[in-house]
Amino acid sequence: MTPFEITILGSNSAVPTPTRHPTSQLLNINHHYYLIDCGEGAQIQMRKFGIKFQRIEHIFISHLHGDHYFGLIGLLNTMHLLGREKPLTIHANRMLREILNLQLSVSNTKLKYEIHYNYLDDETESVILKDHNVEVTATPVNHRIPCFGFIFRETEKPLNIKKESLQSLKLGVEEIKLLKQGKDIHRATETIYAADATEAPLSLRKYAFITDTKPKESYYEAIKNSDILYHESTFMGDATQRAADTFHTTNLQAAEIALKTNCKKLVLGHFSTRYTKLEPIKVEAQTIFKNTELAIEGTTFKIEH
């Protein structure tokens, strides 16, 4: 089975602690790497967890508060120093390009690879990437500055070869590829029909990333029926007013959103530094949405079939 995995690199809110880093996640979808946000220390976390960051093809920056992108210039420079030549695409607010260009300019650094930018300037939901049978949607959320959530979904899968067909027909590698595409195989003495040798693929997988927002129904439809919903939960339920004042969400509100949108699993993150112990955050949220987990750094969440 091809992987659909989310590795947590950073789970804290604005201020890092000795044990928790600002927001960053690495997605491995069918062996293609996508980075969501790049808080301070993200590249160190990737080294720590054995992630080959040169394989990253796209970086998605939700908004321009520092805890979501301060690690980016360091990562880009390391990629350069290690000889990267493959282009990289960054999906972000257009101001990020100016920030990065200034940082590169004052250090007289010319990267060995190209950076392509896809600007997220409009306050409208839109598909921003279709690549490798993955579709990414940016959906605006409700924060103090323009901020986007990102929805990753598989768009199509090849047909599955029936086990009995593999055994009885002694299929070759090229024959399997053609059958998976729905094409019949014409041998000298027989025809193998794709309709007989294959079966429909398993369901398409979906991951939703929502950070730094007040709860807002406008993004509920986008995250509906996600296999995993990552939702910020900066505060616990007794700090509802503090969450509202800072344009954030409580764990109980995130749990209610997961319930309303029929998500299968909820992962909570973006924790305030006021919480030294995280388990109570999960336990409280589970009173509303039982299948709740914490975004503990180094944890990999896998979406299975």
Secondary structure, 3 states (H helix, E strand, C coil): CCCEEEEEEECECCCCCCCCCECEEEEEECCEEEEEEECCCHHHHHHHCCCCHHHEEEEECCCCCHHHCCCHHHHHHHHHHCCCCCCEEEEECCHHHHHHHHHHHHCCCCCCCCEEEEECCCCCCEEEEEECCEEEEEEECECCCCCEEEEEEECCCCCEECHHHHHHHCCCHHHHHHHHCCCCEECCCCEECHHHHEECCCCCCEEEEECCCECCHHHHHHHCCCCEEEEECCECHHHHHHHHHCCCCEHHHHHHHHHHCCCCEEEEECECCCCCCCHHHHHHHCCCCCCEEECCCCCEEECCC
